[in-house]
Amino acid sequence: MILFLTKIGNLILSALIWILMVLDTVMTFSILLILKPFDWNQAISYRVVNLWGQLIVRANPFWKIKMIGREHIKKGIGYVLVANHMSLADIVCLSCLGKNFKWIAKKSLFKIPILGWSMSLLEYIPLTRGEHGSIRDSYQKAQEWLAKDVSVLIFPEGTRSKSGALAEFKNGAFKLAILTGKPIIPIVIKGTGATLSKGRMTMSARVKGSVKVLPKIDVDSYGPEQYGDLRDKVWALMNEELTKN
């Protein structure tokens, strides 16, 4: 009976959080739409997104997400941000960093009403996996943002991890960093897999996790063909942090 009541409680709480997320996203979209003609450099818009994430995280008193190392992302400097990916909740948590950056995200996400429209207003970068032209165009757009000292965030695993273990990295983020000369900043996310993992629609009632920003990695010493060395170095650093107790 206790187990049954616990499951019912989790379902109710999950439903309430989904409702909050929808309402929060609708409100955020409305604000972004109003700001669009005036906030030409998006100095306010990214703060609105930060508030969107914080409201969702703080709405559940049983969610404890700790932010560590935000000071490593300096204002006015473009970085290639790379983060591990376990859950859709990662997007919410990363938004809580309060930093201005552009996501490279699946093109299909841009078709979702309200959420996708908000991503378009924010000029995030769509990518269709497996389409060479789409990949080329996405990374060209990423180069343009980095040239303006606006950071770009990429999930180098390419998709969410079902097990929580760090999957093999794809090369794109590391080629981009070497090509543009922009430092890489690894971001390690822990504990969010139980929140909204791949293949699930219900959320865990209790989550204890963290988003840790590691120090930047300069790429000046890497040649164009050494992206594999850079990739492996970043993977090792992130895996070490992810597997710490």
MOGI-V144292 format. One record per residue. N is the residue number from 1. RES is the residue in three letters. SS is DSSP state (@ for helix, = for strand, . for the rest). PSI is psi as a letter, one per 30 degrees, with the letter a starting at -180 (none if undefined). NEAR is the number of other ideal C-beta (glycine too) atoms within 12 Angstrom. Layout:
BEGIN
n=<N/N>
res=<RES/RES>
ss=<SS/SS>
psi=<PSI/PSI>
near=<NEAR/NEAR>
END
This chain:
BEGIN
n=<1/2/3/4/5/6/7/8/9/10/11/12/13/14/15/16/17/18/19/20/21/22/23/24/25/26/27/28/29/30/31/32/33/34/35/36/37/38/39/40/41/42/43/44/45/46/47/48/49/50/51/52/53/54/55/56/57/58/59/60/61/62/63/64/65/66/67/68/69/70/71/72/73/74/75/76/77/78/79/80/81/82/83/84/85/86/87/88/89/90/91/92/93/94/95/96/97/98/99/100/101/102/103/104/105/106/107/108/109/110/111/112/113/114/115/116/117/118/119/120/121/122/123/124/125/126/127/128/129/130/131/132/133/134/135/136/137/138/139/140/141/142/143/144/145/146/147/148/149/150/151/152/153/154/155/156/157/158/159/160/161/162/163/164/165/166/167/168/169/170/171/172/173/174/175/176/177/178/179/180/181/182/183/184/185/186/187/188/189/190/191/192/193/194/195/196/197/198/199/200/201/202/203/204/205/206/207/208/209/210/211/212/213/214/215/216/217/218/219/220/221/222/223/224/225/226/227/228/229/230/231/232/233/234/235/236/237/238/239/240/241/242/243/244/245>
res=<MET/ILE/LEU/PHE/LEU/THR/LYS/ILE/GLY/ASN/LEU/ILE/LEU/SER/ALA/LEU/ILE/TRP/ILE/LEU/MET/VAL/LEU/ASP/THR/VAL/MET/THR/PHE/SER/ILE/LEU/LEU/ILE/LEU/LYS/PRO/PHE/ASP/TRP/ASN/GLN/ALA/ILE/SER/TYR/ARG/VAL/VAL/ASN/LEU/TRP/GLY/GLN/LEU/ILE/VAL/ARG/ALA/ASN/PRO/PHE/TRP/LYS/ILE/LYS/MET/ILE/GLY/ARG/GLU/HIS/ILE/LYS/LYS/GLY/ILE/GLY/TYR/VAL/LEU/VAL/ALA/ASN/HIS/MET/SER/LEU/ALA/ASP/ILE/VAL/CYS/LEU/SER/CYS/LEU/GLY/LYS/ASN/PHE/LYS/TRP/ILE/ALA/LYS/LYS/SER/LEU/PHE/LYS/ILE/PRO/ILE/LEU/GLY/TRP/SER/MET/SER/LEU/LEU/GLU/TYR/ILE/PRO/LEU/THR/ARG/GLY/GLU/HIS/GLY/SER/ILE/ARG/ASP/SER/TYR/GLN/LYS/ALA/GLN/GLU/TRP/LEU/ALA/LYS/ASP/VAL/SER/VAL/LEU/ILE/PHE/PRO/GLU/GLY/THR/ARG/SER/LYS/SER/GLY/ALA/LEU/ALA/GLU/PHE/LYS/ASN/GLY/ALA/PHE/LYS/LEU/ALA/ILE/LEU/THR/GLY/LYS/PRO/ILE/ILE/PRO/ILE/VAL/ILE/LYS/GLY/THR/GLY/ALA/THR/LEU/SER/LYS/GLY/ARG/MET/THR/MET/SER/ALA/ARG/VAL/LYS/GLY/SER/VAL/LYS/VAL/LEU/PRO/LYS/ILE/ASP/VAL/ASP/SER/TYR/GLY/PRO/GLU/GLN/TYR/GLY/ASP/LEU/ARG/ASP/LYS/VAL/TRP/ALA/LEU/MET/ASN/GLU/GLU/LEU/THR/LYS/ASN>
ss=<./@/@/@/@/@/@/@/@/@/@/@/@/@/@/@/@/@/@/@/@/@/@/@/@/@/@/@/@/@/@/@/@/@/@/./././././././././@/@/@/@/@/@/@/@/@/@/@/@/@/@/@/./././=/=/=/=/=/=/./@/@/@/./././././././=/=/=/=/./././=/./@/@/@/@/@/@/@/./././././=/=/=/=/=/=/@/@/@/@/@/./././@/@/@/@/@/@/@/./././=/=/=/././././@/@/@/@/@/@/@/@/@/@/@/@/@/@/@/@/./././=/=/=/=/./././././././././././././././././@/@/@/@/@/@/@/@/@/./././=/=/=/=/=/=/=/././././././=/./././././././././=/=/=/=/=/=/=/=/=/=/=/./././././././././@/@/@/@/@/@/@/@/@/@/@/@/@/@/@/@/././.>
psi=<e/e/e/e/e/e/e/e/e/e/e/e/e/e/e/e/e/e/e/e/e/e/e/e/e/e/e/e/e/e/e/e/e/e/f/e/f/e/i/e/g/h/f/e/e/f/e/e/e/e/e/e/e/e/e/e/e/f/f/j/f/f/k/j/j/k/k/k/g/f/f/f/j/k/k/g/k/k/l/j/k/k/k/l/j/f/l/f/f/e/e/e/e/e/f/f/f/g/l/j/l/k/k/j/l/k/e/f/f/f/f/k/k/d/e/e/e/e/e/e/e/f/h/l/j/k/k/j/k/f/j/e/e/e/e/e/e/e/f/e/e/e/e/e/e/e/f/g/h/k/l/k/k/k/j/f/f/f/l/k/k/e/f/f/l/j/l/k/k/l/f/e/e/e/e/e/e/e/e/f/g/k/l/k/j/k/k/k/k/k/f/f/e/f/e/i/l/k/f/k/f/l/k/k/e/k/k/j/a/l/j/k/k/l/l/l/j/k/g/f/g/k/l/f/g/g/f/e/e/e/e/e/e/e/e/e/e/e/e/e/e/e/g/k/none>
near=<7/8/9/10/11/15/16/16/19/25/19/17/26/30/18/20/34/23/17/25/31/20/19/30/32/20/22/36/29/19/25/33/21/16/24/22/10/14/22/11/16/25/15/20/33/36/24/32/41/28/24/39/32/24/24/36/37/20/24/28/12/22/34/21/35/22/29/23/22/23/17/27/35/18/18/14/23/33/43/45/47/46/46/46/41/37/36/33/38/41/36/39/43/45/40/35/37/24/35/35/42/36/40/43/38/30/25/15/24/26/16/20/15/25/31/21/22/35/34/25/27/37/31/36/36/29/36/21/19/12/14/12/13/21/26/17/19/32/31/21/26/40/28/20/33/35/18/22/23/35/43/43/42/46/36/37/32/24/23/30/30/16/14/27/18/31/23/17/34/28/28/32/44/35/31/43/41/32/26/31/23/36/34/45/40/43/44/40/45/35/28/39/32/26/41/31/25/23/13/19/15/22/35/29/24/20/35/18/35/28/42/32/36/33/22/28/32/19/31/16/13/27/15/18/13/20/27/20/20/36/33/20/26/42/31/19/28/38/24/17/27/34/15/12/6>
END
